[in-house]
Each structure stands twice: as structure tokens, then as C-alpha cells.
Amino acid sequence: RFLELMPTTVVPLCSYFCTIRSQPTGIEFVDSTSIKVCHNLRIPRHKSLSGLASRGKGTMGWFYGFKLHLIVNHKGGIVAAKITPANVHDTQPVSGMVVNSMDKLYADKGYIS
């Protein structure tokens, strides 16, 4: 059922993001958060996102789902966003999200590479 609704929700979600997206101000912050799909004990029975979600590790331990990566400016406006499977390292999507007008980009220790 979820995969049937997904194509109909992606377009409105993307258009909403385009209306609230902010411009880089020169001082940006990047971080990620987990989007858990199901409890770890239910992973073998989980069917709706089995081809898309994956197992990953966050600050609170192992989880099954996705990661939401955000870059926000110093005013709190969302500059860039990306959703990846949970097993993607935090440093991988950042290079595609950064633009030249970002003078300083601050991140936590997980982004050191």
C-alpha cells in the first residue's frame, strides 16, 4: 500500500520543498537524522520498503530505514535536503548538496573524512 502512494506524494512534497527552500547565506550547517521504518525485530517481516530501506547505524544505535540529510543556513532555512538509505555514510551525499555560495559549512565529527 505504501509503495502505491509513494509516487503520488513525491511530486507534492518536492513542490512544497521548492517553495520553502532558502538561499545560502555563507554560514551553513549540515547534519543527518534517521527515519526509522520499523523496529529491528520486524526487519525480516517488513515488506513495503524492503528494496529501498536498509540497516544503518546512528547515534542511538542500529536502525532500519533511511537518513535525512539537511543543510540549513544560520537563519534556520533549509538550503538543501537529501534522503538516502540508512547504510550510506554521512559524507557521501554532502558533495552533491554543497554549492559554491556556501562560504563556511559546519558539521559534527561524523562528517570528517
N, C-alpha and C positions, 0 to 999 in steps of 0.2 A: 504493500500500500504506500509506503513512504517513497519508493522509487518512482511510483506513478505520479505523485505530487511534486517531486523534485523539479522536473522541467518547468512546471507552471509557476513555481515560486522563485526560480533563479532570475528570471527577467525582471520581475518587480523589485527583487532585492538589489540587483545591480543598478537599476534606475534610481532607487532610493539612495543608494550609496553615492551615486554621482551628484545628487542634489545636496548631500550633507558634507561632501568631501571638502577639505580645507587646503589652502596653499601652504607650501613650506615657508617658514619664517626665518630659517637659518639655524635655529636651535630645535632639533628633533630628538625624540626618544623612541626606542624600539623595544618591544617585548612580545612574548607569546603567552597564550593561555590554553589550557586543554579544554576540548569539547568532548566529554565522555558520552559514548553511545550506549554502553551497557556496563554492568558490573563485571569484574574479571571472571567470576564463576560462571557467567552466562555466555562467554565468548563462543564456545563450541556450538551453542544452540542459536546464536544470533544469525539471522539470515538476511535481513533487509539491506544492510550495508556491508555485507561480507566481502565484496570485491573492492570497496573503496576505503573503508576504515582499516586501521592497523593498530597493533600494540606498540605503545611507546612509554617512555619514562619522563615524568615531570618532577617538580619539586616535592609533590605529595606521594610519589611512588609510581608504580606501573598503572597504566590505564589503557582502555581500548577506545579508539575514536580518532579524533582529528586535533590539529593545533591551529589556532587562530593567531596569526602574526600581524601586529599593528605597528605603524609608525604614526606618532602624534606630534604636533608642534607644541611649543611651550604654552600656548593658549588652550590646549586640550582638544584641538580639532584633529580629526582623522585625516592624515595625509595619504596613507597607503594601507591596504589590507590584503591579506592572502590566507587562504585555508589550505593546509597540507595534511596528508596522513600523519598519524602520530609518530611514526618511525623516522620522519625526516628531521635532520638536525637543524637547530635554530639558525645556523649561519647560512644554510643553503638558499632560502627564499629571499634573504635580505638584499642580495646583489641585484635582483630584478625589481625590487621595490624602491631602491635609492635613486634619486635624480640629482643632477648637478647643482641645483639651487640649495641643496642641504649642506650648509657650511659645517655644522657640528652635529654629529649623531651620537647620542649617548645610549649605552646598553649595559646590561649586567654581565656578570662573569661568564655566563653561558655562551656569549657571542664571541669570545676570544678564540681566535684560530691562527 
